[in-house]
Amino acid sequence: MSDTNDIAFEAIKAMFETGKIKKMRQLEKLSPTKIAKALGLNYGRYITKLHNPELFVIAELKKLSKVLDIKFKTISEVVIGEVDN
């Protein structure tokens, strides 16, 4: 998890933890290439999943929570909130 000290990831972590991230697509402008790489996804597939969060698999969300050093529940609640509408 070498990227956990990345300042961009710290900012994203803070946005999740303060509730500023309400939709996964908000991440599109926040270091998308770095996050896609950390998740093992190509850029295009990552963007598709941001706009269609039901396409994320649990393993990807778990990995994202580790990369950002936040609770899995924090990210999963955002995704569930989007797909539950």
Summary of the structure (lengths in Angstrom):
residues: 85
radius of gyration: 11.4
end to end distance: 33.2
largest distance: 35.4
contacts: 235
relative contact order: 0.18
helix: 75%
strand: 0%
